[in-house]
Amino acid sequence: MAISRITSLADSRLDPYLRLSERQLRSVLHPEEALVILESLFVIKLAFERELDVVSVLVDERHVGALESAVPGLGEKGVDVLVANRGLLSQVTGFNVTRGYMAAARRPAAGSLCDVLEGARSVAVLEGLVDVSNLGAIFRNAAALGVDGVVLAPECADPLNRRAVRVSMGNVFLVPWAVAPRPWPGALMDELRQRGFGTVAMALDERAVRLDDPSLRRDPKTALFFGTEGTGLTRPVLDGVDRTVIIPMARGVDSLNVAASSAVAFWELFARRRG
């Protein structure tokens, strides 16, 4: 395994980890150069298993052996392995979170809507979510609780944002996802209906039924919509879905965080069905 030692934060090979903004990493004008940052040994191993094009790995010199054990044949993959001591790496943003392992990989392309919906029975649809931590948590919940795919409204945050990848524990690379077409939400609603999906929104409105209502089990395929924490789903979405649902609350609490509510809803509507 070819190893390069990093002795200064000024080294240009650290640019993706230290100096490039999320916008620069995404490189919209030159998508072939776009990068995504991976943090933790678990996510790096997953990236290799999913055959992402990993460009470089940045690792604490004490962990080189563990890296090589976790990713057998790393030396044959043509990946730059950058090694530094703990003192230098402690100056890298997020080092305490990464535990001394980071990597930069070519950004994988999003799937098409048709690919995500084909053969799916359960789909999460996200509108207006801009908090990347919530986005990452929803992807992790989706992977754990049997959701077949995720569809994002055009204005949602980037699932491959550095923090979203970290919070998702790499599950943004496991759960198929796509960005919905414009006009939103009409084009998506038409596509879902043509494919036989029932559409359900998590929303506090007068027609909402409880999440455990037996009528929610009658659709063989379900698209479940989530909105922002501040304002929820927009009126066009609420007017377009078949039904709205709520999670019954106690002690005067009106709602849960969107990431927490997604876990409850995925379990009740999707995971328990398959169990």
Secondary structure, 3 states (H helix, E strand, C coil): CCEEECCCCCCHHHHHHHCCCHHHHHCCCCHHHCEEEEECHHHHHHHHHCCCCEEEEEEEHHHHHHHHHHCCCHHHCCCEEEEECHHHHCCCCCHHHHCCEEEEEECCCCCCHHHHHCCCCEEEEECCCCCHHHHHHHHHHHHHCCCCEEEECCCCCCCCCHHHHHHCCCHHHCCCEEECCCCCCHHHHHHHHHCCCEEEEECCCCCCEECCCHHHHCCCCEEEEECECCCECCHHHHHHCCEEEECCCCCCCCCCCHHHHHHHHHHHHHHHHHC
